[in-house]
Amino acid sequence: MTMLGHQAMRELTIEQQLRWHLTSATFPPISPRMVRTCIEAIDACNAYNHLKLISLPSGTGYKGLTATTAGEIARLCNLEQWTIHG
């Protein structure tokens, strides 16, 4: 974590944490439209359902697809700190 300390990050909602993470801690930045999708992916991964197919937000695609697995979203968006299975 660079600009935002661990204590400050804990005081934010998960939506705020992910918005900051996607737009400030990834390169290239990921659209904040992905916040709800990331939460769905985190929930699925924490339920051991890495293969759950999740629709991507309108106007967002991945390899020409409009949906991908929870595990792939977690990997591509670097969501390890929110998953219990890293």
C-alpha positions as CSV (number, residue, x, y, z in Angstrom):
1,M,0.0,0.0,0.0
2,T,1.5,3.3,-1.0
3,M,-0.4,6.5,-0.4
4,L,-3.2,5.1,1.8
5,G,-2.0,3.5,5.1
6,H,-3.4,0.2,6.4
7,Q,-5.2,2.0,9.3
8,A,-6.9,4.5,6.9
9,M,-7.8,1.6,4.5
10,R,-9.6,-0.3,7.3
11,E,-11.8,2.7,8.0
12,L,-13.2,2.8,4.5
13,T,-16.1,0.7,3.2
14,I,-15.2,-2.2,0.9
15,E,-16.6,-0.2,-2.0
16,Q,-14.3,2.7,-1.1
17,Q,-11.3,0.4,-0.6
18,L,-11.8,-1.3,-4.0
19,R,-12.4,2.0,-5.8
20,W,-9.1,3.3,-4.5
21,H,-7.3,0.0,-5.2
22,L,-8.6,-0.2,-8.8
23,T,-7.9,3.4,-9.8
24,S,-4.8,4.1,-7.8
25,A,-3.0,0.8,-6.9
26,T,-3.2,-1.0,-10.3
27,F,-1.5,-0.2,-13.6
28,P,-3.0,0.4,-15.8
29,P,-5.9,1.7,-13.6
30,I,-9.1,-0.4,-13.7
31,S,-12.4,1.2,-14.2
32,P,-14.3,1.9,-10.9
33,R,-17.3,0.3,-12.7
34,M,-15.7,-3.0,-11.7
35,V,-16.2,-2.4,-7.9
36,R,-19.5,-4.4,-7.7
37,T,-18.1,-7.1,-9.9
38,C,-15.0,-7.4,-7.7
39,I,-17.1,-7.7,-4.6
40,E,-19.0,-10.5,-6.3
41,A,-15.7,-12.2,-7.2
42,I,-14.3,-11.8,-3.7
43,D,-17.5,-13.3,-2.2
44,A,-17.3,-16.3,-4.6
45,C,-13.6,-16.9,-4.0
46,N,-14.2,-16.8,-0.2
47,A,-16.9,-19.4,-0.7
48,Y,-14.4,-21.6,-2.6
49,N,-16.3,-21.0,-5.9
50,H,-13.4,-19.7,-8.0
51,L,-15.1,-21.0,-11.2
52,K,-18.3,-19.0,-10.7
53,L,-19.0,-17.2,-13.9
54,I,-19.5,-13.5,-13.3
55,S,-20.9,-11.0,-15.9
56,L,-18.7,-7.9,-16.5
57,P,-20.1,-4.4,-16.4
58,S,-21.6,-3.0,-19.6
59,G,-18.8,-1.7,-21.8
60,T,-16.2,-3.9,-20.1
61,G,-14.8,-7.0,-21.7
62,Y,-12.1,-9.5,-21.2
63,K,-10.6,-11.3,-24.2
64,G,-13.7,-10.5,-26.1
65,L,-15.9,-12.0,-23.4
66,T,-18.7,-10.4,-21.4
67,A,-18.2,-12.7,-18.4
68,T,-15.3,-14.6,-16.7
69,T,-14.7,-16.6,-13.6
70,A,-14.4,-15.2,-10.1
71,G,-10.9,-16.5,-9.8
72,E,-9.8,-14.7,-13.0
73,I,-11.3,-11.4,-11.8
74,A,-9.6,-11.8,-8.5
75,R,-6.3,-12.5,-10.2
76,L,-6.5,-9.8,-12.8
77,C,-7.7,-7.1,-10.3
78,N,-5.1,-8.2,-7.6
79,L,-7.8,-8.8,-5.0
80,E,-5.7,-11.2,-2.8
81,Q,-5.9,-8.9,0.2
82,W,-9.7,-9.3,0.3
83,T,-9.8,-13.1,-0.2
84,I,-9.2,-15.6,2.6
85,H,-7.6,-18.0,0.2
86,G,-5.1,-15.4,-1.3
